[in-house]
């Protein structure tokens, strides 16, 4: 059985990759849970993807952050004609 190492910051919180899409491409960070929540709040028009799955903002409190490796904040795409 493989065991997965948890990435920990100096305060002991799990770290994960955070990608924030912007007009120049994206910003890549390695952050803890509190920073991810802060960035989700700071980007209210972005879609949230947790380990590749889109998560509605009202479901963010239900995420098991100890199992998350990657969060992507993607600018919402609006279609039209």
PLY file of the C-alpha trace (Angstrom):
ply
format ascii 1.0
element vertex 81
property float x
property float y
property float z
element edge 80
property int vertex1
property int vertex2
end_header
0.00 0.00 0.00
1.34 3.41 -0.94
1.28 6.17 1.60
1.03 9.74 0.50
3.17 12.37 2.19
1.26 15.45 3.25
2.87 18.75 2.43
2.94 20.81 5.60
3.78 24.43 6.10
5.76 25.68 9.09
2.51 26.14 11.04
1.52 22.52 10.46
-1.34 23.16 8.01
-1.62 21.11 4.81
-0.31 22.86 1.73
-1.76 22.55 -1.76
-1.29 24.08 -5.20
-3.46 27.07 -6.05
-3.79 28.31 -9.63
-5.52 31.64 -10.24
-6.36 32.37 -13.88
-6.01 35.94 -15.09
-5.70 37.87 -18.32
-1.95 37.15 -18.55
-2.28 33.39 -17.95
-2.26 32.25 -14.35
-0.57 32.63 -11.00
0.65 29.47 -9.28
1.05 29.33 -5.49
1.59 26.71 -2.82
-0.70 27.66 0.07
-2.51 26.41 3.15
-6.27 26.03 3.59
-6.86 29.47 5.10
-5.13 31.15 2.15
-7.20 29.10 -0.33
-10.42 30.18 1.40
-9.21 33.79 1.40
-8.41 33.65 -2.34
-11.79 32.07 -3.14
-13.43 34.95 -1.28
-11.22 37.53 -3.03
-12.19 36.19 -6.49
-16.01 36.09 -6.33
-16.52 35.88 -10.11
-14.14 32.93 -10.60
-15.26 29.32 -10.84
-13.71 27.01 -8.22
-12.24 23.63 -9.19
-11.02 21.33 -6.42
-8.85 18.47 -7.69
-10.44 18.91 -11.12
-14.09 19.00 -9.98
-16.12 22.19 -10.13
-17.41 23.08 -6.66
-20.26 25.50 -6.13
-19.35 28.27 -3.71
-22.09 27.27 -1.27
-20.41 23.84 -0.99
-16.93 25.15 -0.15
-17.46 24.61 3.62
-18.14 20.91 2.92
-14.78 20.28 1.21
-12.45 17.89 3.08
-9.36 20.08 2.70
-7.02 17.43 4.13
-7.52 15.40 0.93
-7.12 18.28 -1.56
-3.99 18.60 -3.68
-4.97 21.34 -6.13
-7.41 24.24 -6.38
-7.98 26.26 -9.55
-9.78 29.59 -9.70
-10.89 30.08 -13.28
-12.46 33.23 -14.66
-16.10 32.46 -15.45
-16.83 31.98 -19.13
-19.98 33.65 -20.39
-21.31 32.61 -23.76
-23.38 34.72 -26.07
-24.44 35.15 -29.63
0 1
1 2
2 3
3 4
4 5
5 6
6 7
7 8
8 9
9 10
10 11
11 12
12 13
13 14
14 15
15 16
16 17
17 18
18 19
19 20
20 21
21 22
22 23
23 24
24 25
25 26
26 27
27 28
28 29
29 30
30 31
31 32
32 33
33 34
34 35
35 36
36 37
37 38
38 39
39 40
40 41
41 42
42 43
43 44
44 45
45 46
46 47
47 48
48 49
49 50
50 51
51 52
52 53
53 54
54 55
55 56
56 57
57 58
58 59
59 60
60 61
61 62
62 63
63 64
64 65
65 66
66 67
67 68
68 69
69 70
70 71
71 72
72 73
73 74
74 75
75 76
76 77
77 78
78 79
79 80
